[in-house]
């Protein structure tokens, strides 16, 4: 949870809707599977539309 919050803050997300955490983590994992050479922070930003 700490890392999720850290990455959210780095991506400019200021409010975390806890009901969306599971879905967002799934999006990040899917992005990592599709592009195994990117970093987790990059996958997080791409999966959640922050860069």
Residue, then its C-alpha position, 0 to 999 in steps of 0.5 A: x500500500x505504501x508503494x501504491x501511494x508513493x507511485x500515485x503521488x509521483x504520478x500526480x494522483x492526489x486522491x486515491x479511491x480505495x474501491x479502484x485499487x484492485x482494478x488499478x493494480x491489475x492494469x499495472x500488472x497487465x501493462x508490465x506483462x505487455x511490456x516487460x522491459x519497462x519499470x514499475x513506475x513507468x507501467x503505473x503511469x502508462x496504465x493509469x493514463x499519467x504519462 
